[in-house]
Amino acid sequence: MTDEKDEIQFRILNYQKNYKTGAHYHGHIKSKPNKTDEILIFQQGSARIDFYNDKGAYIVSSNINEGDIVIIYRGGHNILYLEETKIIM
């Protein structure tokens, strides 16, 4: 779902019973953050999110509902909450 080189990683994985990943570690990226990433988990309600590129040009809008997860790590966004909404950010 995200590129391995991105500072934030998000994936959905399925493993069979008794599968072992083996001992491993995750390296750290050495850089100064120049932006803030967001993860939004919609527990209740709905919203419309408008997405923009890094230059402020509109890209697309998407309706988000209860149970949806949104990861914002590039560009800009605007959120219009369509009803009373509870999120984890």
Gaussian input, Z-matrix of N, CA and C with variables (Angstrom, degrees):
# hf/3-21g

backbone

0 1
 N
 C     1     B1
 C     2     B2     1     A1
 N     3     B3     2     A2     1     D1
 C     4     B4     3     A3     2     D2
 C     5     B5     4     A4     3     D3
 N     6     B6     5     A5     4     D4
 C     7     B7     6     A6     5     D5
 C     8     B8     7     A7     6     D6
 N     9     B9     8     A8     7     D7
 C    10    B10     9     A9     8     D8
 C    11    B11    10    A10     9     D9
 N    12    B12    11    A11    10    D10
 C    13    B13    12    A12    11    D11
 C    14    B14    13    A13    12    D12
 N    15    B15    14    A14    13    D13
 C    16    B16    15    A15    14    D14
 C    17    B17    16    A16    15    D15
 N    18    B18    17    A17    16    D16
 C    19    B19    18    A18    17    D17
 C    20    B20    19    A19    18    D18
 N    21    B21    20    A20    19    D19
 C    22    B22    21    A21    20    D20
 C    23    B23    22    A22    21    D21
 N    24    B24    23    A23    22    D22
 C    25    B25    24    A24    23    D23
 C    26    B26    25    A25    24    D24
 N    27    B27    26    A26    25    D25
 C    28    B28    27    A27    26    D26
 C    29    B29    28    A28    27    D27
 N    30    B30    29    A29    28    D28
 C    31    B31    30    A30    29    D29
 C    32    B32    31    A31    30    D30
 N    33    B33    32    A32    31    D31
 C    34    B34    33    A33    32    D32
 C    35    B35    34    A34    33    D33
 N    36    B36    35    A35    34    D34
 C    37    B37    36    A36    35    D35
 C    38    B38    37    A37    36    D36
 N    39    B39    38    A38    37    D37
 C    40    B40    39    A39    38    D38
 C    41    B41    40    A40    39    D39
 N    42    B42    41    A41    40    D40
 C    43    B43    42    A42    41    D41
 C    44    B44    43    A43    42    D42
 N    45    B45    44    A44    43    D43
 C    46    B46    45    A45    44    D44
 C    47    B47    46    A46    45    D45
 N    48    B48    47    A47    46    D46
 C    49    B49    48    A48    47    D47
 C    50    B50    49    A49    48    D48
 N    51    B51    50    A50    49    D49
 C    52    B52    51    A51    50    D50
 C    53    B53    52    A52    51    D51
 N    54    B54    53    A53    52    D52
 C    55    B55    54    A54    53    D53
 C    56    B56    55    A55    54    D54
 N    57    B57    56    A56    55    D55
 C    58    B58    57    A57    56    D56
 C    59    B59    58    A58    57    D57
 N    60    B60    59    A59    58    D58
 C    61    B61    60    A60    59    D59
 C    62    B62    61    A61    60    D60
 N    63    B63    62    A62    61    D61
 C    64    B64    63    A63    62    D62
 C    65    B65    64    A64    63    D63
 N    66    B66    65    A65    64    D64
 C    67    B67    66    A66    65    D65
 C    68    B68    67    A67    66    D66
 N    69    B69    68    A68    67    D67
 C    70    B70    69    A69    68    D68
 C    71    B71    70    A70    69    D69
 N    72    B72    71    A71    70    D70
 C    73    B73    72    A72    71    D71
 C    74    B74    73    A73    72    D72
 N    75    B75    74    A74    73    D73
 C    76    B76    75    A75    74    D74
 C    77    B77    76    A76    75    D75
 N    78    B78    77    A77    76    D76
 C    79    B79    78    A78    77    D77
 C    80    B80    79    A79    78    D78
 N    81    B81    80    A80    79    D79
 C    82    B82    81    A81    80    D80
 C    83    B83    82    A82    81    D81
 N    84    B84    83    A83    82    D82
 C    85    B85    84    A84    83    D83
 C    86    B86    85    A85    84    D84
 N    87    B87    86    A86    85    D85
 C    88    B88    87    A87    86    D86
 C    89    B89    88    A88    87    D87
 N    90    B90    89    A89    88    D88
 C    91    B91    90    A90    89    D89
 C    92    B92    91    A91    90    D90
 N    93    B93    92    A92    91    D91
 C    94    B94    93    A93    92    D92
 C    95    B95    94    A94    93    D93
 N    96    B96    95    A95    94    D94
 C    97    B97    96    A96    95    D95
 C    98    B98    97    A97    96    D96
 N    99    B99    98    A98    97    D97
 C   100   B100    99    A99    98    D98
 C   101   B101   100   A100    99    D99
 N   102   B102   101   A101   100   D100
 C   103   B103   102   A102   101   D101
 C   104   B104   103   A103   102   D102
 N   105   B105   104   A104   103   D103
 C   106   B106   105   A105   104   D104
 C   107   B107   106   A106   105   D105
 N   108   B108   107   A107   106   D106
 C   109   B109   108   A108   107   D107
 C   110   B110   109   A109   108   D108
 N   111   B111   110   A110   109   D109
 C   112   B112   111   A111   110   D110
 C   113   B113   112   A112   111   D111
 N   114   B114   113   A113   112   D112
 C   115   B115   114   A114   113   D113
 C   116   B116   115   A115   114   D114
 N   117   B117   116   A116   115   D115
 C   118   B118   117   A117   116   D116
 C   119   B119   118   A118   117   D117
 N   120   B120   119   A119   118   D118
 C   121   B121   120   A120   119   D119
 C   122   B122   121   A121   120   D120
 N   123   B123   122   A122   121   D121
 C   124   B124   123   A123   122   D122
 C   125   B125   124   A124   123   D123
 N   126   B126   125   A125   124   D124
 C   127   B127   126   A126   125   D125
 C   128   B128   127   A127   126   D126
 N   129   B129   128   A128   127   D127
 C   130   B130   129   A129   128   D128
 C   131   B131   130   A130   129   D129
 N   132   B132   131   A131   130   D130
 C   133   B133   132   A132   131   D131
 C   134   B134   133   A133   132   D132
 N   135   B135   134   A134   133   D133
 C   136   B136   135   A135   134   D134
 C   137   B137   136   A136   135   D135
 N   138   B138   137   A137   136   D136
 C   139   B139   138   A138   137   D137
 C   140   B140   139   A139   138   D138
 N   141   B141   140   A140   139   D139
 C   142   B142   141   A141   140   D140
 C   143   B143   142   A142   141   D141
 N   144   B144   143   A143   142   D142
 C   145   B145   144   A144   143   D143
 C   146   B146   145   A145   144   D144
 N   147   B147   146   A146   145   D145
 C   148   B148   147   A147   146   D146
 C   149   B149   148   A148   147   D147
 N   150   B150   149   A149   148   D148
 C   151   B151   150   A150   149   D149
 C   152   B152   151   A151   150   D150
 N   153   B153   152   A152   151   D151
 C   154   B154   153   A153   152   D152
 C   155   B155   154   A154   153   D153
 N   156   B156   155   A155   154   D154
 C   157   B157   156   A156   155   D155
 C   158   B158   157   A157   156   D156
 N   159   B159   158   A158   157   D157
 C   160   B160   159   A159   158   D158
 C   161   B161   160   A160   159   D159
 N   162   B162   161   A161   160   D160
 C   163   B163   162   A162   161   D161
 C   164   B164   163   A163   162   D162
 N   165   B165   164   A164   163   D163
 C   166   B166   165   A165   164   D164
 C   167   B167   166   A166   165   D165
 N   168   B168   167   A167   166   D166
 C   169   B169   168   A168   167   D167
 C   170   B170   169   A169   168   D168
 N   171   B171   170   A170   169   D169
 C   172   B172   171   A171   170   D170
 C   173   B173   172   A172   171   D171
 N   174   B174   173   A173   172   D172
 C   175   B175   174   A174   173   D173
 C   176   B176   175   A175   174   D174
 N   177   B177   176   A176   175   D175
 C   178   B178   177   A177   176   D176
 C   179   B179   178   A178   177   D177
 N   180   B180   179   A179   178   D178
 C   181   B181   180   A180   179   D179
 C   182   B182   181   A181   180   D180
 N   183   B183   182   A182   181   D181
 C   184   B184   183   A183   182   D182
 C   185   B185   184   A184   183   D183
 N   186   B186   185   A185   184   D184
 C   187   B187   186   A186   185   D185
 C   188   B188   187   A187   186   D186
 N   189   B189   188   A188   187   D187
 C   190   B190   189   A189   188   D188
 C   191   B191   190   A190   189   D189
 N   192   B192   191   A191   190   D190
 C   193   B193   192   A192   191   D191
 C   194   B194   193   A193   192   D192
 N   195   B195   194   A194   193   D193
 C   196   B196   195   A195   194   D194
 C   197   B197   196   A196   195   D195
 N   198   B198   197   A197   196   D196
 C   199   B199   198   A198   197   D197
 C   200   B200   199   A199   198   D198
 N   201   B201   200   A200   199   D199
 C   202   B202   201   A201   200   D200
 C   203   B203   202   A202   201   D201
 N   204   B204   203   A203   202   D202
 C   205   B205   204   A204   203   D203
 C   206   B206   205   A205   204   D204
 N   207   B207   206   A206   205   D205
 C   208   B208   207   A207   206   D206
 C   209   B209   208   A208   207   D207
 N   210   B210   209   A209   208   D208
 C   211   B211   210   A210   209   D209
 C   212   B212   211   A211   210   D210
 N   213   B213   212   A212   211   D211
 C   214   B214   213   A213   212   D212
 C   215   B215   214   A214   213   D213
 N   216   B216   215   A215   214   D214
 C   217   B217   216   A216   215   D215
 C   218   B218   217   A217   216   D216
 N   219   B219   218   A218   217   D217
 C   220   B220   219   A219   218   D218
 C   221   B221   220   A220   219   D219
 N   222   B222   221   A221   220   D220
 C   223   B223   222   A222   221   D221
 C   224   B224   223   A223   222   D222
 N   225   B225   224   A224   223   D223
 C   226   B226   225   A225   224   D224
 C   227   B227   226   A226   225   D225
 N   228   B228   227   A227   226   D226
 C   229   B229   228   A228   227   D227
 C   230   B230   229   A229   228   D228
 N   231   B231   230   A230   229   D229
 C   232   B232   231   A231   230   D230
 C   233   B233   232   A232   231   D231
 N   234   B234   233   A233   232   D232
 C   235   B235   234   A234   233   D233
 C   236   B236   235   A235   234   D234
 N   237   B237   236   A236   235   D235
 C   238   B238   237   A237   236   D236
 C   239   B239   238   A238   237   D237
 N   240   B240   239   A239   238   D238
 C   241   B241   240   A240   239   D239
 C   242   B242   241   A241   240   D240
 N   243   B243   242   A242   241   D241
 C   244   B244   243   A243   242   D242
 C   245   B245   244   A244   243   D243
 N   246   B246   245   A245   244   D244
 C   247   B247   246   A246   245   D245
 C   248   B248   247   A247   246   D246
 N   249   B249   248   A248   247   D247
 C   250   B250   249   A249   248   D248
 C   251   B251   250   A250   249   D249
 N   252   B252   251   A251   250   D250
 C   253   B253   252   A252   251   D251
 C   254   B254   253   A253   252   D252
 N   255   B255   254   A254   253   D253
 C   256   B256   255   A255   254   D254
 C   257   B257   256   A256   255   D255
 N   258   B258   257   A257   256   D256
 C   259   B259   258   A258   257   D257
 C   260   B260   259   A259   258   D258
 N   261   B261   260   A260   259   D259
 C   262   B262   261   A261   260   D260
 C   263   B263   262   A262   261   D261
 N   264   B264   263   A263   262   D262
 C   265   B265   264   A264   263   D263
 C   266   B266   265   A265   264   D264

   B1=1.4431
   B2=1.5245
   B3=1.3157
   B4=1.4609
   B5=1.5140
   B6=1.3100
   B7=1.4567
   B8=1.5227
   B9=1.3246
   B10=1.4631
   B11=1.5258
   B12=1.3358
   B13=1.4583
   B14=1.5324
   B15=1.3416
   B16=1.4611
   B17=1.5215
   B18=1.3445
   B19=1.4573
   B20=1.5156
   B21=1.3104
   B22=1.4574
   B23=1.5225
   B24=1.3129
   B25=1.4553
   B26=1.5209
   B27=1.3271
   B28=1.4524
   B29=1.5145
   B30=1.3080
   B31=1.4622
   B32=1.5171
   B33=1.2977
   B34=1.4515
   B35=1.5180
   B36=1.3170
   B37=1.4638
   B38=1.5190
   B39=1.3183
   B40=1.4597
   B41=1.5138
   B42=1.3314
   B43=1.4573
   B44=1.5182
   B45=1.3266
   B46=1.4505
   B47=1.5240
   B48=1.3169
   B49=1.4550
   B50=1.5237
   B51=1.3222
   B52=1.4683
   B53=1.5278
   B54=1.3300
   B55=1.4642
   B56=1.5184
   B57=1.3272
   B58=1.4600
   B59=1.5170
   B60=1.3202
   B61=1.4550
   B62=1.5190
   B63=1.3109
   B64=1.4614
   B65=1.5170
   B66=1.3210
   B67=1.4643
   B68=1.5253
   B69=1.3222
   B70=1.4641
   B71=1.5243
   B72=1.3196
   B73=1.4523
   B74=1.5146
   B75=1.2975
   B76=1.4532
   B77=1.5147
   B78=1.3221
   B79=1.4582
   B80=1.5145
   B81=1.3063
   B82=1.4578
   B83=1.5246
   B84=1.3075
   B85=1.4562
   B86=1.5194
   B87=1.3307
   B88=1.4549
   B89=1.5229
   B90=1.3173
   B91=1.4592
   B92=1.5179
   B93=1.3100
   B94=1.4536
   B95=1.5220
   B96=1.3178
   B97=1.4650
   B98=1.5239
   B99=1.3102
   B100=1.4578
   B101=1.5232
   B102=1.3029
   B103=1.4531
   B104=1.5236
   B105=1.3292
   B106=1.4550
   B107=1.5187
   B108=1.3136
   B109=1.4517
   B110=1.5249
   B111=1.3215
   B112=1.4543
   B113=1.5162
   B114=1.3224
   B115=1.4541
   B116=1.5179
   B117=1.3124
   B118=1.4546
   B119=1.5206
   B120=1.3349
   B121=1.4620
   B122=1.5278
   B123=1.3113
   B124=1.4615
   B125=1.5235
   B126=1.3334
   B127=1.4598
   B128=1.5186
   B129=1.3319
   B130=1.4630
   B131=1.5174
   B132=1.3214
   B133=1.4564
   B134=1.5128
   B135=1.3359
   B136=1.4633
   B137=1.5221
   B138=1.3185
   B139=1.4605
   B140=1.5173
   B141=1.3294
   B142=1.4614
   B143=1.5231
   B144=1.3271
   B145=1.4576
   B146=1.5187
   B147=1.3407
   B148=1.4624
   B149=1.5304
   B150=1.3169
   B151=1.4594
   B152=1.5285
   B153=1.3351
   B154=1.4658
   B155=1.5258
   B156=1.3221
   B157=1.4595
   B158=1.5316
   B159=1.3259
   B160=1.4683
   B161=1.5269
   B162=1.3400
   B163=1.4634
   B164=1.5280
   B165=1.3360
   B166=1.4623
   B167=1.5090
   B168=1.3183
   B169=1.4638
   B170=1.5333
   B171=1.3184
   B172=1.4640
   B173=1.5300
   B174=1.3432
   B175=1.4648
   B176=1.5270
   B177=1.3430
   B178=1.4587
   B179=1.5290
   B180=1.3249
   B181=1.4628
   B182=1.5192
   B183=1.3297
   B184=1.4538
   B185=1.5235
   B186=1.3233
   B187=1.4633
   B188=1.5212
   B189=1.3139
   B190=1.4542
   B191=1.5194
   B192=1.3265
   B193=1.4540
   B194=1.5250
   B195=1.3182
   B196=1.4557
   B197=1.5284
   B198=1.3328
   B199=1.4597
   B200=1.5175
   B201=1.3277
   B202=1.4678
   B203=1.5270
   B204=1.3102
   B205=1.4624
   B206=1.5203
   B207=1.3294
   B208=1.4607
   B209=1.5216
   B210=1.3212
   B211=1.4648
   B212=1.5217
   B213=1.3311
   B214=1.4647
   B215=1.5154
   B216=1.3254
   B217=1.4694
   B218=1.5146
   B219=1.2991
   B220=1.4612
   B221=1.5154
   B222=1.3122
   B223=1.4535
   B224=1.5170
   B225=1.3264
   B226=1.4562
   B227=1.5139
   B228=1.3250
   B229=1.4495
   B230=1.5204
   B231=1.3032
   B232=1.4512
   B233=1.5234
   B234=1.3351
   B235=1.4611
   B236=1.5204
   B237=1.3304
   B238=1.4515
   B239=1.5293
   B240=1.3382
   B241=1.4666
   B242=1.5173
   B243=1.3254
   B244=1.4595
   B245=1.5196
   B246=1.3224
   B247=1.4622
   B248=1.5238
   B249=1.3106
   B250=1.4599
   B251=1.5167
   B252=1.3102
   B253=1.4600
   B254=1.5221
   B255=1.3123
   B256=1.4664
   B257=1.5344
   B258=1.3452
   B259=1.4717
   B260=1.5267
   B261=1.3032
   B262=1.4705
   B263=1.5069
   B264=1.3320
   B265=1.4755
   B266=1.5062
   A1=111.40
   A2=117.10
   A3=120.90
   A4=107.38
   A5=116.35
   A6=121.95
   A7=109.66
   A8=117.80
   A9=121.75
   A10=112.94
   A11=118.52
   A12=121.69
   A13=112.58
   A14=117.83
   A15=120.91
   A16=110.20
   A17=115.80
   A18=120.80
   A19=112.75
   A20=117.10
   A21=121.24
   A22=107.07
   A23=115.91
   A24=119.22
   A25=109.23
   A26=115.53
   A27=121.75
   A28=108.33
   A29=114.61
   A30=119.91
   A31=109.60
   A32=115.97
   A33=122.43
   A34=106.11
   A35=115.24
   A36=120.41
   A37=109.65
   A38=116.29
   A39=122.36
   A40=108.56
   A41=116.29
   A42=121.53
   A43=109.34
   A44=115.59
   A45=120.26
   A46=109.40
   A47=116.62
   A48=122.50
   A49=110.27
   A50=115.54
   A51=125.16
   A52=114.17
   A53=119.10
   A54=120.86
   A55=109.11
   A56=118.19
   A57=123.85
   A58=109.33
   A59=116.69
   A60=119.26
   A61=111.33
   A62=117.60
   A63=120.94
   A64=109.50
   A65=116.93
   A66=121.60
   A67=109.80
   A68=116.36
   A69=120.30
   A70=109.10
   A71=117.08
   A72=121.84
   A73=108.98
   A74=114.63
   A75=121.10
   A76=107.97
   A77=117.16
   A78=121.97
   A79=111.41
   A80=115.39
   A81=121.63
   A82=109.15
   A83=115.63
   A84=121.52
   A85=107.35
   A86=116.76
   A87=120.73
   A88=108.97
   A89=114.62
   A90=120.05
   A91=108.22
   A92=115.36
   A93=120.23
   A94=107.76
   A95=117.92
   A96=117.47
   A97=110.31
   A98=115.72
   A99=119.86
   A100=110.99
   A101=114.74
   A102=120.74
   A103=108.48
   A104=115.95
   A105=120.73
   A106=108.24
   A107=116.62
   A108=122.00
   A109=108.71
   A110=116.73
   A111=120.99
   A112=110.29
   A113=115.15
   A114=122.13
   A115=105.78
   A116=117.03
   A117=122.71
   A118=108.86
   A119=116.50
   A120=121.94
   A121=106.81
   A122=116.87
   A123=122.02
   A124=109.78
   A125=115.34
   A126=120.72
   A127=112.00
   A128=117.02
   A129=121.41
   A130=108.24
   A131=116.64
   A132=120.41
   A133=114.03
   A134=114.90
   A135=119.96
   A136=109.79
   A137=115.28
   A138=121.89
   A139=109.69
   A140=115.25
   A141=121.14
   A142=106.08
   A143=116.10
   A144=120.47
   A145=108.53
   A146=115.61
   A147=122.31
   A148=106.98
   A149=116.77
   A150=121.70
   A151=110.57
   A152=115.76
   A153=123.00
   A154=109.25
   A155=117.81
   A156=119.87
   A157=109.75
   A158=116.46
   A159=121.48
   A160=113.19
   A161=117.02
   A162=120.84
   A163=112.08
   A164=117.20
   A165=121.22
   A166=115.06
   A167=118.01
   A168=120.71
   A169=109.89
   A170=115.95
   A171=122.54
   A172=110.55
   A173=115.85
   A174=120.90
   A175=110.63
   A176=116.46
   A177=120.43
   A178=109.24
   A179=115.96
   A180=122.12
   A181=108.47
   A182=115.60
   A183=120.04
   A184=109.44
   A185=116.58
   A186=120.79
   A187=108.54
   A188=115.80
   A189=122.69
   A190=107.84
   A191=117.28
   A192=121.87
   A193=111.37
   A194=114.72
   A195=121.92
   A196=110.47
   A197=115.80
   A198=121.07
   A199=114.08
   A200=117.78
   A201=121.16
   A202=111.00
   A203=115.57
   A204=123.23
   A205=107.58
   A206=116.17
   A207=121.66
   A208=108.14
   A209=116.45
   A210=121.88
   A211=107.50
   A212=115.72
   A213=120.87
   A214=107.41
   A215=117.20
   A216=119.57
   A217=113.45
   A218=117.22
   A219=121.21
   A220=108.72
   A221=116.65
   A222=120.79
   A223=112.87
   A224=114.93
   A225=121.48
   A226=111.02
   A227=115.19
   A228=119.55
   A229=110.76
   A230=114.86
   A231=123.66
   A232=106.58
   A233=116.96
   A234=120.07
   A235=109.69
   A236=116.27
   A237=123.09
   A238=106.47
   A239=115.84
   A240=120.10
   A241=108.50
   A242=117.72
   A243=123.66
   A244=112.83
   A245=116.65
   A246=122.15
   A247=107.45
   A248=117.27
   A249=119.91
   A250=108.03
   A251=116.28
   A252=120.69
   A253=110.70
   A254=115.60
   A255=122.08
   A256=107.24
   A257=115.83
   A258=119.45
   A259=110.22
   A260=115.20
   A261=123.02
   A262=104.97
   A263=116.06
   A264=120.56
   A265=109.14
   D1=-29.41
   D2=172.44
   D3=-127.04
   D4=161.87
   D5=178.35
   D6=-77.67
   D7=144.89
   D8=-179.35
   D9=-61.66
   D10=-20.77
   D11=179.82
   D12=-85.96
   D13=-10.98
   D14=179.62
   D15=-69.00
   D16=150.84
   D17=-179.08
   D18=-69.08
   D19=-24.20
   D20=175.87
   D21=-117.20
   D22=140.03
   D23=-179.63
   D24=-125.14
   D25=137.95
   D26=178.38
   D27=-140.90
   D28=128.75
   D29=179.73
   D30=-146.08
   D31=158.62
   D32=169.21
   D33=-117.42
   D34=124.07
   D35=-176.40
   D36=-124.28
   D37=146.92
   D38=174.75
   D39=-119.72
   D40=128.17
   D41=179.34
   D42=-123.05
   D43=144.84
   D44=175.10
   D45=-77.91
   D46=157.77
   D47=178.21
   D48=-54.99
   D49=136.26
   D50=178.36
   D51=72.69
   D52=8.04
   D53=175.50
   D54=-69.88
   D55=137.15
   D56=178.23
   D57=-116.76
   D58=131.96
   D59=178.76
   D60=-79.26
   D61=-21.65
   D62=-175.41
   D63=85.99
   D64=155.99
   D65=-178.95
   D66=-65.11
   D67=133.96
   D68=179.07
   D69=-160.83
   D70=170.20
   D71=176.32
   D72=-137.15
   D73=163.14
   D74=178.04
   D75=-111.07
   D76=122.92
   D77=-179.49
   D78=-69.88
   D79=163.16
   D80=178.55
   D81=-104.49
   D82=140.77
   D83=176.37
   D84=-86.70
   D85=125.28
   D86=179.89
   D87=-94.03
   D88=100.29
   D89=177.54
   D90=-161.06
   D91=158.61
   D92=175.20
   D93=-85.87
   D94=126.37
   D95=177.20
   D96=-67.27
   D97=133.64
   D98=176.78
   D99=-120.31
   D100=15.54
   D101=179.28
   D102=-157.45
   D103=167.41
   D104=177.48
   D105=-116.69
   D106=124.08
   D107=176.63
   D108=-85.85
   D109=154.03
   D110=179.18
   D111=-134.40
   D112=141.33
   D113=169.59
   D114=-123.02
   D115=124.06
   D116=-179.35
   D117=-116.01
   D118=123.91
   D119=177.44
   D120=-113.21
   D121=114.13
   D122=-176.53
   D123=-85.48
   D124=107.38
   D125=-179.73
   D126=-87.45
   D127=-27.97
   D128=-178.03
   D129=-156.89
   D130=143.60
   D131=175.28
   D132=93.47
   D133=-162.30
   D134=-178.63
   D135=-156.70
   D136=163.02
   D137=-179.23
   D138=-155.88
   D139=164.72
   D140=170.13
   D141=-115.29
   D142=129.19
   D143=177.36
   D144=-112.48
   D145=126.83
   D146=174.44
   D147=-98.60
   D148=130.50
   D149=-178.52
   D150=-108.28
   D151=141.88
   D152=-178.75
   D153=-129.67
   D154=151.57
   D155=176.45
   D156=-78.93
   D157=-179.41
   D158=-177.13
   D159=-63.15
   D160=-18.89
   D161=179.83
   D162=-96.96
   D163=3.27
   D164=177.38
   D165=90.08
   D166=4.51
   D167=179.17
   D168=-80.39
   D169=134.58
   D170=179.22
   D171=-61.14
   D172=137.91
   D173=177.59
   D174=-110.87
   D175=-61.55
   D176=-174.72
   D177=-163.88
   D178=159.04
   D179=172.66
   D180=-114.54
   D181=150.61
   D182=-179.49
   D183=-142.31
   D184=135.03
   D185=175.21
   D186=-84.39
   D187=132.71
   D188=-177.03
   D189=-117.71
   D190=137.45
   D191=-175.94
   D192=-129.15
   D193=170.98
   D194=177.19
   D195=-48.28
   D196=132.00
   D197=-179.82
   D198=93.12
   D199=-13.07
   D200=179.69
   D201=-80.28
   D202=150.82
   D203=175.22
   D204=-122.87
   D205=132.85
   D206=-180.00
   D207=-121.25
   D208=131.70
   D209=175.00
   D210=-114.67
   D211=122.91
   D212=-179.46
   D213=-117.22
   D214=111.42
   D215=-178.92
   D216=-133.60
   D217=3.86
   D218=174.67
   D219=-147.31
   D220=150.76
   D221=174.37
   D222=71.92
   D223=-165.79
   D224=-178.02
   D225=-115.86
   D226=171.47
   D227=179.68
   D228=-157.10
   D229=157.96
   D230=174.88
   D231=-133.40
   D232=135.17
   D233=-178.38
   D234=-118.09
   D235=127.44
   D236=173.56
   D237=-113.08
   D238=113.79
   D239=179.42
   D240=-80.13
   D241=120.83
   D242=-173.47
   D243=-84.43
   D244=-15.02
   D245=177.21
   D246=-161.69
   D247=175.97
   D248=177.13
   D249=-55.14
   D250=126.59
   D251=-169.46
   D252=-134.74
   D253=139.21
   D254=177.37
   D255=-119.21
   D256=123.91
   D257=179.88
   D258=-129.88
   D259=157.18
   D260=167.51
   D261=-106.05
   D262=126.83
   D263=-178.38
   D264=-119.67

